[in-house]
Amino acid sequence: MTSSLLSARTLAALSLWAVSAVAQAQQPAVIFDMGGKFDKSFNQAGYQGAEQWKKESGKAYLEFEISNDTQRVQALRRMAERGASPIISIGFAQASALQQVAKDFPKTQFAIIDAQVNLPNVQSVLFKEQEGSYVVGAMAALVSKSGKVGFVGGMDIPLIRKFQCGYEQGAKATNAKIEVFSNMTGTTSTAWNDPTRGGELAKAQFAKGSDVVFAAAGGTGIGVYQAAKDAGKLAIGVDSNQNHVQPGTMLTSMVKRVDVAVYNVLKGWKPGVQVLGLKEGGVDYAADEHNAKLLTPALKTKVDAIKADIISGKVKVADYMADNACKF
């Protein structure tokens, strides 16, 4: 009797352990990159998507914030060893680490936002940043009084050149005589989190006559927006809706729906490559109470017409990453 009771208890304990192990195995994880989940930009958009999923599902997720380049492989490996799945890497910089780790854990589901990793257990989500950048470039040209606009990029890589090229094309298609000043913050990952340098670059562009500046630079952009406010100029945010950062200074934000991408992966992981542009709602410009006075009905009508022309295919936007050149 005692033996059979003990056996029943043992079986019950084993069953509970098995359920617990499965639950742990199904817990997803999000790995944020340099700049952290509160960078008011790219990482934070991913965080908002994860939090939305958490709120709706009532489930938790594991998370880690990369603080230096050496942590990426280790973070991914530890999450996989803990049984997390899917494991979402926020940012292209995690691509090589994911390529390495995903091979070692073929049964674990992985995803990467902003890069392509061609493995059967990886979902890659990419964006047509050039389309959203074209739209805000056109908007900058429409409101510019000096006929000069600026761009401040983060790390000098093809992805950020993609933003720059789209912005320049949109500006020049709207005003053939417009001048576009462009600067990159740096060549290492610290370029994403250097607001002081961002402010300096923006001030230099304002000194040359620019009256609107678009920052595609992660946390560095915060310095750009402050400089624009101080100079009485206009700025354009990126990735997240940053209109609230400097209300009245932010003309708009080129939103890249990293939140939607992360949310969708958590809701239903699918291997392969997904590309989100204007048509898919993956990129857009932000309109809210913070830029309502700047984004007049007349301006919005013009910008929406430009957006419609891109969606219909009437306007072709150059993709810098297609051939590592800005040709339009």
Helices and strands as residue ranges (DSSP letters): H 2-25, E 29-32, H 42-57, E 62-65, H 71-81, E 87-90, G 92-94, H 95-104, E 110-113, E 122-127, H 129-143, E 148-155, H 158-174, E 179-186, G 189-193, H 195-207, E 212-216, G 218-220, H 221-231, E 234-239, E 250-256, H 258-267, E 272-276, E 283-285, H 297-312, H 320-323
